[in-house]
Amino acid sequence: MFGRNGFSVALVSRTQDRLDRLATELNEAGIDAAGFAADVMDRQSLAAAFTRINDRFGSVDVLEYSPAPHDPVPGITMAGPLEATVDNLQPQLDYYLYGGITAAQQVLPDMLKRDSGTLLYTTGGSSMDPLAAPPEFATVAVATAALRAWVLKLHQATAGTGVYAAHVPLFVWIGTGGPETQADTIAQRYWDIYTKRDGAEHSYAAP
Ligand SMILES: NC(=O)c1ccc[n+]([C@@H]2O[C@H](COP(=O)([O-])OP(=O)(O)OC[C@H]3O[C@@H](n4cnc5c(N)ncnc54)[C@H](OP(=O)(O)O)[C@@H]3O)[C@@H](O)[C@H]2O)c1
């Protein structure tokens, strides 16, 4: 959606060849896009990716942070409240909260200087409502709730400036139901959030 509206797209994940394939698809649709491999658990790699992004595309106008550990991420395990320990919660915090803050640190100083920019953070619904997911999502819920709290505070701190931050908790399983679960519909919602710049949080649920 952003690419269709004239944005260049910098894709970040761990797997360069997957990023290259996605960037090629976007290029074939007439969108300027490129992939920059980095691991949100490795803060230096994330910072280095943003240096390369700035070199390639210039300043970042919109940051969207939404990693999901469908492929194994070392240290990340699911744990219910009875199994939660400092040791299995810490990687979740690294992944969601510290990764999210590190990504913001790469773009926020410039956005604040330009008085322009948008930061959108996506999580699952358990960040907002821990009971929306089964017990084994306990450490995910805690870590994404921490990220949510930070994003809402960022929204508050940047209110009245040209920088806009918002949290988008998804209460749907993407692609598993009707049109409202499909990527294009969800992308339209992100575009609306970006253009309207209204409110700190936009939960997304199927009607
Ligand atoms: N899928 C759902 O139904 C659903 C439901 C509720 C909320 N959400 C939220 O929606 C967002 C997208 O989820 P999705 O399911 O659509 O995921 P997805 O398509 O698999 O995208 C997640 C991306 O995160 C990357 N990633 C994973 N670990 C990473 C790491 N350590 N460092 C950098 N990148 C990493 C993955 O690439 P690599 O593995 O190659 O690094 C992948 O490109 C997430 O915020 C998720 O919480 C999804």
Ligand as a Chemical Component Dictionary entry (heavy atoms), coordinates in Angstrom:
data_LIG
# 
_chem_comp.id                   LIG 
_chem_comp.type                 NON-POLYMER 
_chem_comp.pdbx_formal_charge   0 
_chem_comp.three_letter_code    LIG 
# 
loop_
_chem_comp_atom.comp_id 
_chem_comp_atom.atom_id 
_chem_comp_atom.alt_atom_id 
_chem_comp_atom.type_symbol 
_chem_comp_atom.charge 
_chem_comp_atom.model_Cartn_x 
_chem_comp_atom.model_Cartn_y 
_chem_comp_atom.model_Cartn_z 
_chem_comp_atom.pdbx_ordinal 
LIG N1  N1  N 0  0.005  -13.927 11.528 1  
LIG C1  C1  C 0  -1.026 -13.586 12.278 2  
LIG O1  O1  O 0  -2.130 -14.124 12.168 3  
LIG C2  C2  C 0  -0.891 -12.479 13.308 4  
LIG C3  C3  C 0  -1.851 -12.354 14.312 5  
LIG C4  C4  C 0  -1.752 -11.315 15.217 6  
LIG C5  C5  C 0  -0.699 -10.417 15.114 7  
LIG N2  N2  N 1  0.241  -10.576 14.146 8  
LIG C6  C6  C 0  1.320  -9.588  14.061 9  
LIG O2  O2  O 0  1.485  -9.179  12.718 10 
LIG C7  C7  C 0  2.856  -8.912  12.469 11 
LIG C8  C8  C 0  3.328  -9.727  11.268 12 
LIG O3  O3  O 0  3.120  -11.083 11.552 13 
LIG P1  P1  P 0  3.105  -12.155 10.387 14 
LIG O4  O4  O 0  2.527  -13.376 10.984 15 
LIG O5  O5  O -1 2.539  -11.560 9.150  16 
LIG O6  O6  O 0  4.631  -12.410 10.213 17 
LIG P2  P2  P 0  5.517  -12.701 8.925  18 
LIG O7  O7  O 0  4.835  -12.461 7.647  19 
LIG O8  O8  O 0  6.170  -14.016 9.133  20 
LIG O9  O9  O 0  6.597  -11.569 9.076  21 
LIG C9  C9  C 0  7.433  -11.533 10.169 22 
LIG C10 C10 C 0  8.808  -11.111 9.694  23 
LIG O10 O10 O 0  9.648  -11.018 10.846 24 
LIG C11 C11 C 0  10.934 -11.432 10.423 25 
LIG N3  N3  N 0  11.703 -11.772 11.602 26 
LIG C12 C12 C 0  11.495 -12.804 12.442 27 
LIG N4  N4  N 0  12.419 -12.810 13.401 28 
LIG C13 C13 C 0  13.260 -11.758 13.147 29 
LIG C14 C14 C 0  14.432 -11.260 13.770 30 
LIG N5  N5  N 0  14.960 -11.854 14.840 31 
LIG N6  N6  N 0  15.001 -10.147 13.257 32 
LIG C15 C15 C 0  14.499 -9.557  12.142 33 
LIG N7  N7  N 0  13.398 -9.992  11.511 34 
LIG C16 C16 C 0  12.781 -11.085 12.007 35 
LIG C17 C17 C 0  10.659 -12.617 9.514  36 
LIG O11 O11 O 0  11.722 -12.889 8.625  37 
LIG P3  P3  P 0  12.976 -13.862 9.022  38 
LIG O12 O12 O 0  12.397 -15.030 9.784  39 
LIG O13 O13 O 0  13.560 -14.204 7.710  40 
LIG O14 O14 O 0  13.884 -13.034 9.871  41 
LIG C18 C18 C 0  9.461  -12.095 8.727  42 
LIG O15 O15 O 0  9.881  -11.352 7.604  43 
LIG C19 C19 C 0  3.602  -9.230  13.773 44 
LIG O16 O16 O 0  3.737  -8.030  14.491 45 
LIG C20 C20 C 0  2.662  -10.167 14.497 46 
LIG O17 O17 O 0  2.799  -10.072 15.912 47 
LIG C21 C21 C 0  0.177  -11.585 13.247 48 
# 
loop_
_chem_comp_bond.comp_id 
_chem_comp_bond.atom_id_1 
_chem_comp_bond.atom_id_2 
_chem_comp_bond.value_order 
_chem_comp_bond.pdbx_ordinal 
LIG N1  C1  SING 1  
LIG C1  O1  DOUB 2  
LIG C1  C2  SING 3  
LIG C2  C3  SING 4  
LIG C2  C21 DOUB 5  
LIG C3  C4  DOUB 6  
LIG C4  C5  SING 7  
LIG C5  N2  DOUB 8  
LIG N2  C6  SING 9  
LIG N2  C21 SING 10 
LIG C6  O2  SING 11 
LIG C6  C20 SING 12 
LIG O2  C7  SING 13 
LIG C7  C8  SING 14 
LIG C7  C19 SING 15 
LIG C8  O3  SING 16 
LIG O3  P1  SING 17 
LIG P1  O4  DOUB 18 
LIG P1  O5  SING 19 
LIG P1  O6  SING 20 
LIG O6  P2  SING 21 
LIG P2  O7  DOUB 22 
LIG P2  O8  SING 23 
LIG P2  O9  SING 24 
LIG O9  C9  SING 25 
LIG C9  C10 SING 26 
LIG C10 O10 SING 27 
LIG C10 C18 SING 28 
LIG O10 C11 SING 29 
LIG C11 N3  SING 30 
LIG C11 C17 SING 31 
LIG N3  C12 SING 32 
LIG N3  C16 SING 33 
LIG C12 N4  DOUB 34 
LIG N4  C13 SING 35 
LIG C13 C14 SING 36 
LIG C13 C16 DOUB 37 
LIG C14 N5  SING 38 
LIG C14 N6  DOUB 39 
LIG N6  C15 SING 40 
LIG C15 N7  DOUB 41 
LIG N7  C16 SING 42 
LIG C17 O11 SING 43 
LIG C17 C18 SING 44 
LIG O11 P3  SING 45 
LIG P3  O12 DOUB 46 
LIG P3  O13 SING 47 
LIG P3  O14 SING 48 
LIG C18 O15 SING 49 
LIG C19 O16 SING 50 
LIG C19 C20 SING 51 
LIG C20 O17 SING 52 
# 
